[in-house]
Amino acid sequence: MKKLLALLLALVMLFALVACSSSEKKTEEAASDEITVAGIVFQDDQFMNMLTKGYVDAANDAGVKILTDNTNNDQAKETELINTYLSQGVKGLAISPLNGDASVAALKAADEQGMKIALTNINLSDADFIVAGYTSDDFNNCYLVGKEAAEIIKEKFGDQKLNIAIVQFKSLLPDNSGNRVKGYFAALDEAGIQYDIVADQDAWLQDTALETASGILTAHPEVNVIITVNDGGTIGSVMAVQNAGLSDQILVFGHDGSDQISSMILDDNCPLQAVVAQDPYGQGYKSMTALINAIKGGDYSATKGKCEFLDGIVLSCRDKDAVNAWRVDNGFTEIK
């Protein structure tokens, strides 16, 4: 009997050890199968913050670990981050690249080493290697808001010939910035607006745009209209006009939608008249979702090598109900 009990006890202990070993093996396998992805942007502004939020929310919804970073407009840092993520075993990268040419080499190399790539905020012609891409049509978006600008300009200035200042970011991203400016002026030309461009300068961050626009107003007191083509340039230019006490004389037209920008449009005393709101959150969420699907072995043949345009929405002081509706849709409080 004692021998039988000892044998049974030994068998129980053996089964326990086997179960424990099996459990540890499954845990190790699960850890090895954990997916880590990364999301990179190139600037610290409201647009890029919303883009990053889209990355993060998509990864969280998929139960995937995500790392995020900002290159701060530094091409060398972008390449360094890509290589760092490769060395860390990151499975996929969603990125808003700094440059359509300079960034491609590093991204292609990462793809060749097994990291899957999704793009945001850029339309690359040579992008066969990406699993998906989501961006805005810069020309068309600004053409749409340019048509609204033409109507508002006519209401205020009639047939008067205007003096227009441009605040853009052509030295940072010449294609994006240039297409946005072209879209605006294509609409103004089509509407028969007469104008002279008296200043055209770069400033894409709020603080530098405030300084730049203030300088323009000092050098060119004849300015009637400022056209800006990103969120920092828009906010800084609006503040410059307000600081100069010229809100009732100068119209500002801009780009991007945010809590701050939409609240400016709703303010009757603010010079900001209209913008086109992109969908940075949607770009981030869709690109990260497509990336994770590809990493998990899902079919991505429909999006491979393609950049899809997400439509922008014109926010105008002439339709404040629509501006408030946009605010509510984007998680902001309605402003009465």
Salt bridges, closest charged atoms under 4 A:
ASP57 OD2 - LYS53 NZ 2.85
ASP126 OD2 - LYS108 NZ 2.77
ASP138 OD1 - ARG180 NE 2.80
GLU148 OE2 - ARG318 NE 2.78
GLU155 OE2 - ARG318 NH1 2.81
ASP196 OD1 - LYS161 NZ 3.47
ASP200 OD2 - LYS170 NZ 3.79
GLU222 OE2 - HIS220 ND1 3.18
ASP256 OD1 - HIS255 ND1 2.92
ASP259 OD1 - ARG327 NH1 2.92
ASP268 OD1 - LYS320 NZ 2.03
GLU334 OE2 - LYS336 NZ 3.47
